[in-house]
Amino acid sequence: MTMWLNADSRILVQGMTGSEGTKHTRRMTASGARVVAGVTPGKAGQDVDGIPVFNDVREAMIATGANVSVVFVPPRFARAAVEEAVDAEIPLCVVITEGIPVHDTARFFQYATNAGATRIIGPNCPGIISPGVSNAGIIPADITGPGPIGLVSKSGTLTYQMMYELNDIGFSTAVGIGGDPIIGTTHIDCLAAFQDDPETEAIVMIGEIGGDAEERAAAFIADYVTKPVVGYVAGFTAPEGKTMGHAGAIVSGSSGTAAAKQDALEAVGVRVGQTPSEAARIMRSLLRG
């Protein structure tokens, strides 16, 4: 995943002077990530633990060489923050913020797509980590180490659980893409990157009820992915018509159910666990022959 996050990644934090931004800046730095700047309008000249704060993203990039942004800006200001990062042409923007209005996400994602220079991960996501290399977001860095597994997940907590379940093997990169109805980077984007990544030998894909992202991922796997894929779909017991957790996790009739997603994945050769632990056991058995 060297095109997304690697040892040369230099991270700036939008909203670093806020409580969440400060807390997770310290966590990222403690994990070995190179956090080189913060951005908070009107607070240029301040610092957080010696990391300088700038008024805008472009200024921070010019001064520090930052090439990754992590956004901890409150929901009502998040669209402007992301569009500022896009205008500065930062290659990767990881949007941690939860509760961004869907129309704001739609607008900044289209804005980024039109500009063509910035990949967005999120929103409402835990970020991306290449264990032992770099960490952009809120994923705990001490629950696993480097290894051959690539992980893409809609759920933050299930990202952490799967990393812990397979910590004896380790991960090349784990990406929490978020579970909102509109997100930047998708399952398919990550599957394509893992397929091309020489450090990734096998892939775990975690989905959840609602929408058809997992079914579309299954079709992509059938056509383009040759590495083994293990799946888990959260929400087998979710009641019909009720939103569960993420804003995108809603079942309507047979559409979007965990069972339908499991069927689509298994039809293309993906082995699907009924629980995260079972999915981890399947992956362990595949890698150990």
Secondary structure, DSSP 8 states (H G I E B T S, - for coil): -TTTS-TT--EEEETTTSHHHHHHHHHHHHTT--EEEEE-TT-TT-EETTEEEESSHHHHHHHH---EEEE---HHHHHHHHHHHHHTT-SEEEE--S---HHHHHHHHHHHHHH-S-EEE-SSS-EEEETTTEEEES--SSS--EEEEEEEES-HHHHHHHHHHTTTT-EEEEEE---SSS-SS-HHHHHHHHHH-TT--EEEEEEESSSSHHHHHHHHHHHH--S-EEEEEE-TT--TT---SSTT---BTTBT-HHHHHHHHHHTT-EEESSHHHHHHHHHHHHT-
